[in-house]
Amino acid sequence: MAGPGAVSSRLALALAALAALAAVKYYRDAEAARQQELALKSLGSEGLFLFSSLDTNNDLYLSPEEFKPIAEKLTGVTPVSEFEEEETPDPTGETLSIVAKFQPLISHVALSGLRNWTAPAAHMSVMLAKQFKAFLPPKNKLDLGDPWWIIPSELNIFTGYLSNNRFYPPPPKGKEITIHRLLSMFHPRPFVKTRFAPQGSVACIQAISTFYYAIAFRIHAEFQLNEPPNFPFWFSPGQFTGHIILSKDSSHVREFKLFVPNNRSLNVDMEWLYGASESSNMEVDIGYLPQMELESTGPSVPSVIYDENGNVIDSRDPSGEPIQFVFEEITWQQEIPWEVAAQKLEVAMYPFKKTNRENEFYSKLADLHLEKYNFPVEMIICLPNGTVIHHINANYFLDITSMKPEDVESSVFSFSNNFDDPSTATYLQFLKEGLQRAKSYVQT
């Protein structure tokens, strides 16, 4: 048994160790603060903000991996991904037939690119089932509703946004190839990466069985409808969404559907240049697209059929009828509703919609604002407690400001004689109306 002296010695050593740790922490904190101050003096506040956006581990050093986005932007060279290094899908594998359904947008915009787009570029396409491997989850994303990026966004504080003055999409690479081919059924010039954020394609598992995944996905892409000598015309659906049911080895696709949601009165943004440079004037309009969808005609089927001896046989029976395949019924062991999966994808695209439930006050503020939010931008006037007293959607705002003063029926959004610019006048009226509505909430 240790005596009092031994206990005292151990206690003294423990206290000394704690003191040493505290001293080390103090030194490290002081050194970090000193380096932060030096960085601020060297780079300035904006430069330090850019540096910090790339310094993901906050060690005030940029590793080659952290510097990668800048290197790719400056050199224009992107390393080949692991997906691209895989072997080309077996042409003897199963094939999936997909049909395109398209009802054109009716608009007053008299531009040839839009006016002439009355049908899909390809009414039907046959693709290899293995090509849909792009939709399979990575090994660390096998939980229901846990989103991953099929096509990650490349936009950040350094890149800003992509040029408006383009006609032809860059060659797709990796998983972009499958998305590009699908969207090319609508129009020959799809851009799988939009000019503005949120950019990319995201997916999550909606259901799991022994051999299959049901995967929900959301794609942000746009089309260039014009070619030279016309100026660029951008056609940007609010989103493409859909689902795919495929085997875990991607050898078989049971279902596939991709579509632009048409449950809102406005679902497409259109922008076109009136000049050949980035500084040229750009016109903006919004519209409603009744139908834009791709759907498989049935499950994927073998492109080559073998008999029990391994010999290739005809795909038709002796009477000349195509051989009918019987597919097993899928029993889902785990699944979440479509609405839940869609919400997960929306939050992945718009992180600001993820509310912090641990902080009741901020959670309430976020909920109050999200109740009034509609795509793409909502202008909101609220009280300090989060109560929304007035709001207007940017699309409606643009509609109002594009009308002639004599056509505006609402007294709320009427033009002021003091301003020549309709946007300024309408925004001022919006603010005044907000102040007027706020009076009912203020206690006298």
C-alpha positions in Angstrom: 0.0 0.0 0.0 1.3 3.4 -0.9 1.9 5.8 1.9 0.9 9.5 2.1 4.2 10.6 0.7 3.7 8.5 -2.5 0.2 9.9 -2.9 1.5 13.4 -2.5 4.2 12.8 -5.1 1.7 11.5 -7.6 -0.6 14.4 -7.1 2.3 16.8 -7.6 3.3 15.1 -10.8 -0.3 15.2 -12.1 -0.6 18.9 -11.3 2.7 19.5 -13.0 1.5 17.7 -16.1 -1.7 19.7 -16.2 0.3 22.9 -15.8 2.6 21.8 -18.6 -0.4 21.0 -20.9 -2.0 24.4 -20.0 1.3 26.1 -20.9 1.5 24.3 -24.2 -2.1 25.2 -25.1 -1.5 28.8 -24.2 1.6 28.9 -26.4 -0.2 27.3 -29.3 -3.2 29.6 -29.0 -0.8 32.6 -28.8 1.1 31.4 -31.8 -2.0 30.8 -33.8 -3.2 34.3 -33.0 0.1 35.7 -34.0 0.1 33.9 -37.3 -3.5 35.0 -37.9 -2.5 38.6 -37.3 0.5 38.2 -39.7 -1.7 36.7 -42.3 -4.2 39.5 -42.0 -1.4 42.1 -42.4 0.1 40.2 -45.4 -3.1 39.4 -47.3 -5.7 41.9 -46.1 -9.2 40.9 -44.9 -10.4 39.8 -48.4 -7.3 37.9 -49.2 -7.4 36.1 -45.8 -11.0 35.3 -46.4 -10.1 33.7 -49.7 -7.2 31.8 -48.1 -9.3 30.6 -45.3 -12.0 29.3 -47.7 -9.3 27.0 -49.2 -7.5 26.2 -45.9 -10.0 23.4 -44.9 -8.1 22.2 -41.8 -7.3 25.8 -40.6 -3.6 25.2 -40.2 -2.7 28.4 -42.2 -0.9 26.3 -44.8 -2.3 25.1 -48.2 -1.6 21.5 -48.9 -1.5 20.3 -52.6 -5.0 18.9 -52.1 -6.3 22.2 -50.7 -4.6 24.1 -53.6 -6.2 21.8 -56.1 -9.2 24.0 -57.0 -7.0 26.9 -57.8 -4.6 24.8 -59.8 -7.4 23.3 -61.9 -8.9 26.8 -62.5 -5.6 28.3 -63.6 -4.3 25.4 -65.7 -7.7 24.2 -67.0 -6.5 20.6 -66.4 -8.5 18.3 -64.2 -7.0 15.0 -63.1 -8.7 11.8 -64.3 -11.1 10.5 -61.7 -11.2 6.9 -60.6 -14.5 6.5 -62.4 -12.9 7.3 -65.7 -10.2 4.7 -65.2 -12.7 1.9 -65.0 -13.2 -0.4 -68.0 -15.7 0.4 -70.7 -19.1 -1.3 -69.9 -19.5 -4.7 -71.6 -21.5 -4.1 -74.8 -23.2 -7.5 -74.3 -24.7 -6.4 -71.0 -28.3 -5.5 -70.5 -29.8 -2.4 -72.2 -32.4 0.0 -71.1 -34.8 1.8 -73.5 -35.7 5.4 -72.5 -38.3 7.7 -74.1 -38.4 11.4 -73.9 -41.6 13.4 -73.4 -41.5 17.1 -74.0 -44.1 19.9 -74.2 -42.5 23.2 -75.3 -42.6 26.3 -73.2 -44.9 29.0 -74.7 -43.3 32.4 -74.4 -43.6 35.9 -75.8 -39.8 35.9 -76.3 -39.4 35.9 -80.1 -36.0 34.2 -80.2 -35.3 31.5 -82.7 -33.6 29.1 -80.3 -36.7 28.9 -78.1 -39.2 29.2 -80.9 -37.7 26.3 -82.8 -37.4 23.9 -79.8 -40.7 22.1 -80.1 -39.6 18.5 -79.7 -36.9 16.5 -77.9 -33.6 15.9 -79.8 -34.1 12.2 -79.5 -37.5 10.6 -78.8 -35.9 7.3 -77.7 -32.5 6.1 -76.7 -31.0 2.7 -75.8 -28.3 2.8 -73.1 -26.3 0.1 -71.4 -27.5 -0.7 -67.8 -23.9 -0.5 -66.7 -23.8 3.2 -67.7 -26.1 3.9 -64.8 -23.4 3.0 -62.4 -22.9 6.7 -62.1 -26.0 6.7 -59.7 -24.6 4.1 -57.3 -23.7 5.4 -53.8 -20.1 5.5 -52.6 -19.1 3.0 -49.9 -19.4 5.6 -47.2 -23.0 6.7 -48.1 -25.1 3.5 -47.6 -27.5 5.0 -45.1 -31.0 6.0 -46.1 -31.3 9.7 -46.9 -27.6 10.4 -46.6 -26.8 12.5 -49.7 -23.7 12.3 -51.9 -22.6 14.3 -55.0 -22.8 12.5 -58.3 -21.4 15.7 -59.9 -19.8 18.0 -57.2 -20.1 21.7 -57.4 -16.9 23.5 -58.6 -18.1 27.0 -57.6 -16.5 28.7 -54.6 -15.3 32.1 -53.6 -12.4 31.9 -55.9 -14.2 30.7 -59.1 -17.2 32.9 -58.7 -19.6 32.0 -61.5 -19.1 30.6 -65.0 -19.2 32.7 -68.1 -22.5 33.6 -69.8 -20.8 34.0 -73.2 -20.6 30.3 -74.2 -22.3 28.2 -76.8 -20.9 24.6 -76.6 -20.6 22.6 -73.4 -17.2 21.2 -72.4 -16.6 17.5 -73.0 -18.2 15.6 -70.1 -15.9 13.4 -68.0 -16.5 10.7 -65.4 -20.0 10.5 -64.1 -20.9 13.6 -66.1 -21.0 11.4 -69.2 -24.2 9.6 -68.2 -26.0 12.7 -67.1 -24.9 14.5 -70.3 -26.2 11.7 -72.5 -29.5 11.6 -70.8 -30.0 15.4 -71.0 -28.9 15.3 -74.7 -32.1 13.6 -75.4 -33.9 16.9 -74.8 -31.4 19.2 -76.6 -28.0 18.8 -78.2 -26.3 21.4 -75.9 -26.8 20.5 -72.3 -24.5 22.0 -69.6 -24.3 19.5 -66.7 -22.8 22.3 -64.6 -24.8 25.5 -64.2 -23.3 28.9 -64.4 -24.4 29.8 -60.9 -24.8 28.0 -57.6 -26.2 25.6 -56.5 -24.4 23.6 -59.1 -24.0 19.8 -59.6 -26.0 16.7 -59.1 -26.8 15.0 -55.8 -28.4 11.7 -54.8 -29.4 9.6 -51.8 -30.7 6.1 -51.1 -34.5 5.9 -50.7 -34.8 2.2 -50.3 -32.7 -0.9 -49.9 -33.3 -4.6 -50.7 -30.9 -7.6 -50.8 -29.9 -6.9 -54.4 -31.3 -3.4 -55.2 -31.1 0.2 -54.4 -33.9 2.8 -55.0 -32.0 6.1 -55.4 -33.5 9.6 -55.5 -31.6 12.3 -57.3 -31.6 16.0 -58.1 -29.8 17.6 -61.0 -29.1 21.2 -61.7 -28.3 21.7 -65.4 -29.1 24.1 -68.2 -29.2 24.3 -72.0 -27.7 26.7 -74.5 -30.4 27.1 -77.2 -28.5 29.4 -79.6 -25.5 29.0 -81.9 -23.4 31.6 -83.6 -24.1 34.1 -85.1 -26.9 34.5 -82.6 -26.0 35.6 -79.1 -26.2 33.0 -76.2 -29.6 32.1 -74.8 -29.7 30.1 -71.5 -32.6 27.9 -70.6 -32.4 26.9 -67.0 -35.1 24.6 -65.4 -35.4 25.0 -61.7 -34.3 21.4 -61.3 -34.4 17.9 -62.7 -35.4 15.3 -60.2 -36.3 11.6 -60.3 -35.4 8.1 -59.2 -33.7 5.0 -60.4 -34.0 1.4 -59.2 -30.9 -0.6 -60.0 -29.0 -3.6 -58.9 -26.1 -3.1 -56.5 -23.7 -4.2 -59.3 -25.5 -1.9 -61.8 -26.0 -4.9 -64.2 -29.8 -4.4 -64.2 -32.0 -1.3 -64.1 -35.6 -1.9 -63.0 -37.0 1.6 -63.3 -35.7 5.1 -64.3 -37.4 8.4 -64.4 -36.1 12.0 -64.7 -38.3 15.1 -65.0 -38.6 18.8 -64.4 -41.3 19.3 -61.6 -44.3 21.2 -63.1 -46.3 21.7 -59.8 -45.4 25.4 -59.7 -46.6 28.2 -62.0 -43.0 29.0 -62.9 -40.3 26.5 -63.3 -37.8 27.8 -65.9 -35.4 30.7 -65.9 -34.3 32.2 -69.3 -31.5 34.6 -69.9 -30.1 35.9 -73.2 -27.4 38.4 -74.1 -27.7 41.4 -76.4 -24.0 41.5 -77.3 -20.9 39.3 -77.7 -19.2 40.1 -74.4 -19.7 39.5 -70.6 -20.5 43.2 -70.2 -23.3 43.1 -72.8 -26.9 43.7 -71.7 -28.7 40.6 -70.5 -32.5 40.1 -70.6 -34.2 37.8 -68.1 -37.6 36.0 -68.3 -39.3 33.2 -66.5 -41.8 30.7 -67.7 -43.7 27.5 -67.3 -42.6 24.2 -68.9 -45.5 21.8 -68.9 -43.5 18.6 -69.5 -39.9 17.6 -69.7 -39.2 14.0 -68.7 -37.3 10.8 -69.5 -38.7 7.4 -68.5 -37.7 3.8 -69.1 -40.1 1.7 -71.1 -39.5 -1.2 -68.8 -36.7 -3.0 -67.0 -33.3 -3.5 -68.8 -33.0 -6.7 -70.7 -30.1 -8.8 -72.0 -28.8 -7.7 -75.3 -27.6 -11.3 -76.0 -29.6 -14.4 -74.8 -28.0 -17.7 -74.0 -29.5 -21.1 -73.6 -28.7 -23.6 -70.9 -25.7 -24.8 -72.8 -24.2 -21.3 -73.2 -25.2 -20.9 -76.9 -26.5 -17.6 -78.2 -30.2 -17.9 -79.2 -32.6 -15.7 -81.0 -34.4 -13.0 -79.0 -37.7 -14.2 -80.6 -39.6 -17.4 -80.0 -40.5 -19.7 -82.9 -43.7 -17.8 -83.6 -41.7 -14.6 -84.1 -42.8 -12.9 -80.9 -40.1 -11.3 -78.6 -39.2 -13.4 -75.7 -40.8 -12.2 -72.5 -38.7 -11.8 -69.4 -40.1 -12.4 -65.9 -38.5 -10.3 -63.2 -38.6 -11.1 -59.5 -40.6 -8.8 -57.2 -38.4 -6.6 -55.1 -39.0 -6.7 -51.3 -37.6 -3.5 -49.7 -36.0 -4.1 -46.3 -35.5 -0.4 -45.5 -37.1 2.7 -47.1 -38.1 6.3 -46.5 -40.9 8.3 -48.2 -40.1 10.2 -51.4 -40.9 13.5 -49.7 -38.2 12.8 -47.1 -35.6 11.9 -49.7 -36.5 15.0 -51.8 -36.1 17.2 -48.7 -32.6 15.7 -48.0 -31.5 16.5 -51.5 -32.9 20.1 -51.3 -31.0 20.7 -48.1 -27.8 19.3 -49.7 -28.3 21.9 -52.6 -29.3 24.7 -50.3 -27.4 24.2 -47.0 -29.1 27.3 -45.5 -32.3 25.3 -45.3 -30.7 23.0 -42.6 -31.9 24.4 -39.4 -30.1 24.0 -36.1 -32.6 22.2 -33.9 -30.3 22.5 -30.9 -30.9 26.2 -30.9 -34.6 26.8 -30.5 -34.5 30.5 -31.3 -32.5 30.2 -34.5 -34.5 27.2 -35.5 -37.7 29.2 -35.2 -36.3 32.1 -37.2 -35.3 29.7 -40.0 -38.7 28.0 -40.1 -40.5 31.4 -40.3 -38.4 32.4 -43.3 -38.5 29.1 -45.0 -42.3 29.1 -44.9 -42.3 32.2 -47.1 -39.5 31.1 -49.4 -40.1 30.2 -53.0 -37.6 29.5 -55.8 -35.4 31.3 -56.8 -35.1 34.3 -54.5 -37.5 35.8 -51.9 -37.2 39.3 -50.6 -38.3 39.4 -47.0 -39.0 42.1 -44.4 -39.2 40.7 -40.9 -39.3 41.8 -37.2 -36.4 41.1 -34.9 -38.3 38.0 -33.6 -38.5 36.6 -37.1 -42.1 37.4 -37.8 -42.4 38.0 -41.6 -44.4 41.1 -42.3 -43.9 41.3 -46.0 -42.3 39.4 -48.8 -42.1 39.2 -52.6 -40.6 36.7 -54.9 -37.9 37.9 -57.3 -39.7 36.4 -60.3 -42.9 38.4 -59.5 -40.8 41.5 -58.8 -39.2 41.1 -62.3 -42.7 40.6 -63.8 -44.0 43.8 -62.2 -40.9 45.9 -63.2 -41.1 44.8 -66.8 -44.7 46.0 -67.2 -45.8 49.4 -68.4 -46.9 51.7 -65.6 -50.4 51.9 -67.0 -50.7 48.1 -66.9 -49.9 47.8 -63.2 -53.2 47.3 -61.4 -51.8 46.9 -57.8 -51.4 50.1 -55.8 -48.8 48.3 -53.7 -46.4 47.9 -56.6 -47.0 51.0 -58.6 -44.3 53.2 -60.1 -43.3 56.4 -58.5 -43.0 59.6 -60.5 -39.8 60.4 -58.6 -37.9 57.5 -60.1 -37.2 56.8 -63.7 -36.1 53.2 -63.0 -39.1 50.9 -62.5 -37.0 48.5 -60.3 -36.0 51.3 -57.9 -39.6 52.6 -57.7 -41.1 49.2 -57.1 -38.5 48.2 -54.5 -39.1 51.5 -52.7 -42.9 50.7 -52.7 -42.1 47.3 -51.3 -40.2 48.8 -48.4 -42.9 51.4 -47.7 -45.5 48.7 -47.7 -43.4 46.7 -45.2 -43.1 49.6 -42.9 -46.8 50.2 -43.1 -47.6 46.6 -42.2 -45.1 46.7 -39.4 -47.2 49.3 -37.6 -49.8 46.8 -36.5 -47.1 44.8 -34.7 -45.6 47.7 -32.8 -47.0 48.4 -29.4 -47.7 52.1 -28.7 
